[in-house]
Amino acid sequence: MSDPVPVTIISGFLGSGKTTLLNRLLHEDHGFRVAVIVNEFGAVGIDGNVVAGGEQFVELDNGCICCALNKELEELATNLLDNKEITHVVLETTGLADPLPVAWTFVRNELGDHYRIDALVTVADAANLESALQQSPVAKLQIERADILVLNKMDLVDDDGEQAIRTIRELNGHASVLPASFGDLPLSLILAPNQPPRTWTDVDTSPIAAHPTFDTWCFEAEELFDDERLEDFLYGLSPTIFRVKGLVRTNESPQWQLVNIVSGRIDVRPIEPTRPPKQPVLVFIGPDLDSTQLEIDCKQLLTGSSWES
């Protein structure tokens, strides 16, 4: 029987930079034939548009891999075994998922003969770590579960990440901590970690409610956004809306614009997606979203001109 395929589970709270790291795994030459499984909490797979491409790309359609039993993931893992060229599997969980039940899918039953977990990797936002821990208990679990912690967005902190590292060490004293900005670190540290294999006996794999306090709402547009009104809207959003992600087109530019908001930090930049979306879209994530008011507000951002014109 062939050696088990190594699996890396990449988790991290909303906006930590998982997709940036995943893009590097997909596009840089690292010597591995990687099958990538992407999952993003939300009504529309925005991350599928951003990271599409690479050698092997799979996007799940069920919206969340966050419990101990998931037949779709089991079926997908079984089907991937037919591709003998794959040397590694990387799975990105939703930002609101406990990674342990996802990992357990690969090592139980017959799949355990064909896969082994190399590492649970958690990406943490150095600038917003405390906020994430206050927002959701899942953020704490993701850090506690990790074998490797990528302390991302170091360019946004002034203390060399010392406070974030202290917080991490209070929660997890054994994981390797890798400082990074824009997910820039040697990929061999992720795909070929120098550490003993994880022991799966006596591990708590009971599922948890991964996103009980968060809602998600999606606005799909048929028209161009007004650039100025969109900017005012984004800067005026309630701080209770923790995460906004989207791809839009405006009346000021024919290019697609990638919208990212994490804990009030706004980033809008032009992008050329490998696989353009069917239409402009904004996804909002936060507790107790007022979808009725959001829809009213978003419709007021439109110009009346088709985005396809």
NORCOR-V373984 format. One record per helix or strand of 3 or more residues. SS is the DSSP state (~ for helix, > for strand). FROM is the first residue (numbers start at 1). TO is the last residue. If there is no record, write none. Layout:
BEGIN
ss:SS from:FROM to:TO
ss:SS from:FROM to:TO
END
This chain:
BEGIN
ss:> from:5 to:11
ss:~ from:18 to:27
ss:> from:34 to:38
ss:~ from:46 to:51
ss:> from:56 to:59
ss:~ from:71 to:80
ss:> from:88 to:92
ss:~ from:99 to:107
ss:~ from:109 to:113
ss:> from:115 to:125
ss:~ from:129 to:135
ss:~ from:137 to:145
ss:> from:148 to:152
ss:~ from:154 to:156
ss:~ from:162 to:171
ss:> from:176 to:179
ss:~ from:188 to:191
ss:> from:215 to:220
ss:> from:223 to:225
ss:~ from:227 to:235
ss:> from:241 to:250
ss:> from:253 to:262
ss:> from:265 to:271
ss:> from:281 to:286
ss:~ from:291 to:299
ss:> from:302 to:306
END
